[in-house]
Amino acid sequence: MNTLLKSHKRTIAVHSINKFAFSVPDVAIASNFYRSFGLDVREENDRIDIYTFGHQHCWGTVYKGGDRKKLQYISYGIYAEDEPEFKEKINKLGIGISGHVMGGSEGIWFSNPDGVATQLLIAPKISPSKKTTPDSALPPELGKGAAPSRSKVHKVQPRYLSHVLLFTPDVLRMVEFFNNVLGLKVADYSADIIAFTYTPHGSDHHLVALAKSNGPGLHHTSWDVGSLNDVGVGSEQMRNAGSKKGWGVGRHVIGSNYFYYVEDPWGSFAEYSFDIDYVPAGFEWPAADHVPEDSLYVWGPQLPENFISNTEIV
């Protein structure tokens, strides 16, 4: 376990998740799910691009393909001045690839230890550079209740992509790769079951989390919202849209955020997240090994049996 606690002395590191990308059998179903979730979905031929309202960045792409959901690639943002060193690392390891049939050839492409295509792309930093603040709310008028009428609740619209959680058959191996190649650091972990990594350029408590499975895959995408009420309203929003399975509302231990996970049509999840811990640029989070029963949530409903199932495994 000492490998998880080593400090990464280099300052070179990816600064953001530029994009997640996966494929599903029916893109129309994906479009309906993410629109209901509150995201700005834009249809492009046999794919959809996912935005948050009011933000120009494309956070994710869902492609048409195959008979089951499959993680296609993860794209990370890097600074231009770091590109030569990243290229040198990839060349020395001999893991470079020419590109991806769905993701193109721009940037630096390589295959990670699980065989998942990965892109490093010169791009603006889109991970937060400071802890996000709750949405402002006016105090209720004297003599009126603070809660709105059910018919007047506004639709929840997430603000940005906070993190993703990836499945991997070897958490410790992937943590070492993330550290040595991508420059990501470990915030917290639980044995070899799960680990949470952040960028030293400043990000939420975790930019990418890793969970043990029999193969690679995408467990969930996590989307920041502006209040605990939004987490609850979002859960109701998705139930009304037909997505009745999920987990929450609750509060995590690691990351401290309030959550509701909506089960998507492929057995993975999309998370409404509020008030996650933040790691400022240059700060070294004191990594800790949490016992499994104290590593998931402070309070909330019982964990669904299928919550950590990797439905991408054939």
C-alpha positions as CSV (number, residue, x, y, z in Angstrom):
1,M,0.0,0.0,0.0
2,N,3.0,2.3,0.2
3,T,2.7,3.0,-3.5
4,L,-0.5,4.9,-2.8
5,L,1.2,7.2,-0.3
6,K,4.2,8.3,-2.4
7,S,4.3,11.9,-3.3
8,H,4.6,12.7,-7.0
9,K,7.5,15.2,-7.3
10,R,6.8,16.3,-10.8
11,T,4.4,19.2,-11.4
12,I,3.4,18.0,-14.8
13,A,-0.2,16.6,-14.8
14,V,-3.4,16.6,-16.7
15,H,-5.6,19.4,-15.5
16,S,-9.1,18.2,-16.4
17,I,-11.3,15.5,-17.8
18,N,-11.8,16.9,-21.3
19,K,-14.4,14.4,-22.3
20,F,-15.8,10.9,-21.5
21,A,-17.0,8.8,-24.4
22,F,-19.0,5.6,-24.6
23,S,-21.2,3.8,-27.0
24,V,-24.7,2.3,-26.6
25,P,-27.1,0.3,-28.9
26,D,-29.7,3.1,-29.1
27,V,-28.6,6.8,-29.0
28,A,-32.2,8.0,-28.9
29,I,-32.6,6.3,-25.4
30,A,-29.4,8.0,-24.3
31,S,-30.6,11.4,-25.5
32,N,-33.9,11.1,-23.6
33,F,-32.1,10.0,-20.4
34,Y,-29.6,12.9,-20.3
35,R,-32.2,15.5,-21.3
36,S,-34.4,14.3,-18.5
37,F,-31.3,14.5,-16.2
38,G,-31.1,18.2,-17.0
39,L,-28.3,18.4,-19.5
40,D,-28.0,20.1,-22.8
41,V,-28.0,17.3,-25.3
42,R,-27.1,18.0,-29.0
43,E,-27.7,15.3,-31.6
44,E,-25.0,14.8,-34.3
45,N,-25.7,12.0,-36.8
46,D,-25.1,8.7,-34.9
47,R,-24.0,10.3,-31.6
48,I,-25.0,12.8,-29.0
49,D,-22.8,15.5,-27.4
50,I,-23.5,16.4,-23.8
51,Y,-23.2,20.0,-22.5
52,T,-24.4,21.8,-19.4
53,F,-26.6,24.8,-20.0
54,G,-24.7,28.0,-20.0
55,H,-21.3,26.3,-20.6
56,Q,-19.7,26.0,-24.0
57,H,-17.7,22.9,-23.3
58,C,-18.7,19.4,-24.5
59,W,-18.4,17.2,-21.4
60,G,-19.2,13.9,-23.1
61,T,-20.2,12.0,-26.2
62,V,-22.3,9.0,-26.6
63,Y,-22.0,7.0,-29.8
64,K,-24.2,4.4,-31.5
65,G,-22.5,1.0,-31.5
66,G,-22.6,-2.6,-30.3
67,D,-25.2,-4.5,-28.4
68,R,-24.3,-3.2,-25.0
69,K,-22.8,-0.1,-23.4
70,K,-19.0,0.2,-23.8
71,L,-16.5,2.8,-22.6
72,Q,-14.7,4.0,-25.7
73,Y,-12.2,6.5,-24.5
74,I,-11.3,9.1,-21.9
75,S,-9.9,12.5,-23.0
76,Y,-7.8,14.6,-20.6
77,G,-6.9,18.3,-20.9
78,I,-3.2,19.3,-20.7
79,Y,-1.3,22.5,-20.9
80,A,0.6,23.2,-24.1
81,E,4.0,23.5,-22.3
82,D,3.6,20.0,-20.9
83,E,2.9,18.3,-24.2
84,P,6.6,17.4,-25.1
85,E,7.1,15.7,-21.7
86,F,3.9,13.7,-22.0
87,K,4.9,12.6,-25.5
88,E,8.3,11.5,-24.2
89,K,6.6,9.4,-21.4
90,I,4.2,7.7,-23.8
91,N,7.0,7.0,-26.3
92,K,9.3,5.5,-23.6
93,L,6.5,3.2,-22.4
94,G,5.7,2.1,-26.0
95,I,1.9,2.5,-25.5
96,G,1.1,5.1,-28.1
97,I,-1.7,4.5,-30.6
98,S,-2.6,6.5,-33.7
99,G,-6.0,7.6,-32.5
100,H,-9.5,6.2,-32.1
101,V,-12.1,5.3,-34.7
102,M,-14.6,7.5,-32.9
103,G,-12.4,10.1,-31.3
104,G,-10.1,11.0,-34.2
105,S,-6.4,11.4,-34.1
106,E,-5.8,14.9,-32.6
107,G,-3.6,15.1,-29.6
108,I,-1.6,12.3,-27.9
109,W,-3.3,8.9,-27.9
110,F,-2.3,5.8,-25.9
111,S,-3.7,2.6,-24.4
112,N,-3.9,2.5,-20.6
113,P,-3.0,-0.7,-18.7
114,D,-6.6,-1.9,-19.1
115,G,-6.5,-1.4,-22.8
116,V,-8.8,1.7,-22.8
117,A,-8.0,4.3,-25.4
118,T,-6.9,7.6,-23.8
119,Q,-6.3,11.0,-25.3
120,L,-4.2,13.9,-24.0
121,L,-5.4,17.2,-25.6
122,I,-4.2,20.7,-25.3
123,A,-7.3,22.4,-23.9
124,P,-8.5,25.1,-21.5
125,K,-8.7,24.0,-17.8
126,I,-12.4,23.2,-17.1
127,S,-12.0,21.5,-13.7
128,P,-12.9,24.1,-11.1
129,S,-10.0,26.3,-9.9
130,K,-11.7,27.0,-6.6
131,K,-14.4,25.3,-4.5
132,T,-17.8,26.0,-6.1
133,T,-20.4,27.8,-4.0
134,P,-24.0,27.0,-3.5
135,D,-26.6,28.7,-5.7
136,S,-27.8,31.9,-4.0
137,A,-31.4,31.8,-2.7
138,L,-33.5,34.7,-1.5
139,P,-34.9,34.3,2.1
140,P,-38.6,33.5,2.1
141,E,-41.1,36.4,2.6
142,L,-42.4,36.7,6.2
143,G,-45.5,34.6,6.5
144,K,-44.7,32.4,3.5
145,G,-43.1,28.9,3.6
146,A,-39.6,28.5,2.2
147,A,-40.5,25.4,0.1
148,P,-42.1,26.0,-3.4
149,S,-45.3,24.4,-4.5
150,R,-44.7,21.1,-6.2
151,S,-46.1,22.5,-9.5
152,K,-43.6,25.4,-9.4
153,V,-40.4,23.4,-8.9
154,H,-37.8,24.4,-11.5
155,K,-36.0,21.7,-13.4
156,V,-32.6,20.8,-12.1
157,Q,-29.7,21.6,-14.5
158,P,-26.2,20.5,-13.4
159,R,-23.4,23.1,-13.6
160,Y,-20.4,21.0,-14.6
161,L,-18.9,17.5,-14.7
162,S,-17.3,16.9,-11.4
163,H,-15.7,13.4,-11.9
164,V,-16.0,10.0,-13.4
165,L,-15.6,6.6,-11.7
166,L,-13.9,3.9,-13.8
167,F,-13.9,0.2,-13.3
168,T,-10.5,-1.6,-13.4
169,P,-9.3,-5.1,-12.6
170,D,-6.3,-3.7,-10.8
171,V,-6.8,-0.5,-8.8
172,L,-3.2,-0.3,-7.5
173,R,-1.7,-0.8,-10.9
174,M,-4.0,1.9,-12.4
175,V,-3.2,4.3,-9.5
176,E,0.5,3.9,-10.2
177,F,-0.1,4.6,-13.9
178,F,-2.2,7.6,-13.1
179,N,0.5,8.9,-10.8
180,N,3.6,8.3,-13.0
181,V,2.1,9.0,-16.4
182,L,-0.9,11.4,-15.9
183,G,0.5,13.1,-12.7
184,L,-2.8,12.5,-10.8
185,K,-2.4,12.1,-7.0
186,V,-4.3,9.9,-4.6
187,A,-6.7,11.7,-2.2
188,D,-8.2,8.7,-0.4
189,Y,-8.6,4.9,-0.9
190,S,-9.9,1.7,0.6
191,A,-7.4,-1.2,0.4
192,D,-7.2,-2.3,-3.2
193,I,-11.0,-1.9,-3.7
194,I,-11.3,1.8,-4.6
195,A,-9.2,4.9,-5.0
196,F,-9.8,8.6,-5.6
197,T,-7.4,10.8,-7.6
198,Y,-7.1,14.5,-8.1
199,T,-5.0,16.8,-10.2
200,P,-2.3,19.0,-8.5
201,H,-3.6,21.9,-10.7
202,G,-6.7,22.1,-8.5
203,S,-9.9,20.1,-8.7
204,D,-12.7,18.6,-6.7
205,H,-11.6,15.9,-4.2
206,H,-11.6,13.4,-7.1
207,L,-11.3,14.0,-10.8
208,V,-11.2,10.2,-11.5
209,A,-12.1,7.5,-9.1
210,L,-11.2,3.8,-9.6
211,A,-13.2,0.8,-8.5
212,K,-12.2,-2.9,-8.6
213,S,-14.0,-5.1,-11.2
214,N,-13.3,-8.0,-13.5
215,G,-12.7,-5.6,-16.4
216,P,-12.7,-1.9,-17.5
217,G,-15.8,0.2,-17.8
218,L,-17.5,3.4,-16.8
219,H,-19.4,3.2,-13.5
220,H,-20.8,6.7,-13.3
221,T,-20.5,10.3,-14.3
222,S,-21.0,12.8,-11.5
223,W,-22.5,16.3,-12.1
224,D,-22.4,19.2,-9.7
225,V,-25.6,20.9,-8.7
226,G,-26.1,24.1,-6.6
227,S,-27.9,22.8,-3.5
228,L,-28.9,19.8,-1.5
229,N,-32.5,20.6,-2.5
230,D,-31.4,20.2,-6.1
231,V,-30.1,16.7,-5.3
232,G,-33.5,15.8,-4.0
233,V,-35.4,17.5,-6.7
234,G,-33.2,15.8,-9.3
235,S,-34.1,12.4,-7.9
236,E,-37.8,13.2,-8.2
237,Q,-37.3,14.7,-11.6
238,M,-35.8,11.4,-12.9
239,R,-38.4,9.2,-11.2
240,N,-41.1,11.3,-12.9
241,A,-39.2,10.7,-16.2
242,G,-39.4,7.0,-15.7
243,S,-35.9,6.3,-14.2
244,K,-37.2,4.9,-10.9
245,K,-34.0,3.0,-9.9
246,G,-31.2,4.7,-8.0
247,W,-29.4,5.3,-4.8
248,G,-29.8,8.2,-2.4
249,V,-30.4,10.8,-1.2
250,G,-27.3,10.4,1.0
251,R,-24.0,11.8,2.0
252,H,-20.6,10.3,1.2
253,V,-17.7,10.0,3.6
254,I,-14.9,10.3,1.0
255,G,-15.5,13.6,-0.8
256,S,-18.2,14.6,1.7
257,N,-20.7,15.4,-1.1
258,Y,-24.4,14.8,-0.9
259,F,-25.6,12.5,-3.7
260,Y,-28.3,10.8,-5.6
261,Y,-27.4,8.2,-8.3
262,V,-29.8,7.6,-11.1
263,E,-29.5,4.1,-12.7
264,D,-29.2,4.7,-16.5
265,P,-30.7,2.4,-19.2
266,W,-27.5,0.3,-19.3
267,G,-27.1,-0.5,-15.6
268,S,-24.5,2.3,-14.8
269,F,-25.2,5.6,-13.1
270,A,-25.4,9.4,-13.4
271,E,-24.9,11.2,-10.1
272,Y,-26.3,14.5,-8.8
273,S,-23.6,15.8,-6.5
274,F,-23.5,18.8,-4.2
275,D,-20.8,20.3,-2.0
276,I,-17.9,18.0,-2.7
277,D,-14.5,18.6,-1.0
278,Y,-12.0,20.6,-3.0
279,V,-8.2,20.3,-3.4
280,P,-6.5,23.6,-4.3
281,A,-3.6,23.8,-6.7
282,G,-0.4,22.9,-5.0
283,F,-2.0,21.4,-2.0
284,E,-1.2,17.8,-1.0
285,W,-4.3,16.0,0.3
286,P,-3.3,13.7,3.2
287,A,-4.2,10.3,1.6
288,A,-5.9,7.9,4.0
289,D,-6.8,4.2,3.8
290,H,-10.5,3.9,4.9
291,V,-11.9,0.6,6.1
292,P,-14.6,-0.5,3.6
293,E,-17.5,-0.1,6.0
294,D,-16.4,3.5,6.6
295,S,-15.6,4.5,3.1
296,L,-18.9,4.9,1.3
297,Y,-21.5,6.9,3.0
298,V,-22.3,8.7,6.3
299,W,-26.1,8.3,5.9
300,G,-28.6,7.3,3.2
301,P,-30.6,4.3,2.1
302,Q,-29.1,0.8,1.8
303,L,-26.8,0.3,-1.1
304,P,-28.5,-1.4,-4.1
305,E,-27.2,-4.9,-4.8
306,N,-26.3,-4.0,-8.4
307,F,-24.6,-0.7,-7.5
308,I,-21.0,-1.9,-8.2
309,S,-21.9,-4.2,-11.1
310,N,-19.9,-3.7,-14.3
311,T,-22.5,-4.3,-17.0
312,E,-19.9,-3.8,-19.7
313,I,-18.3,-7.2,-19.0
314,V,-19.5,-9.8,-21.5
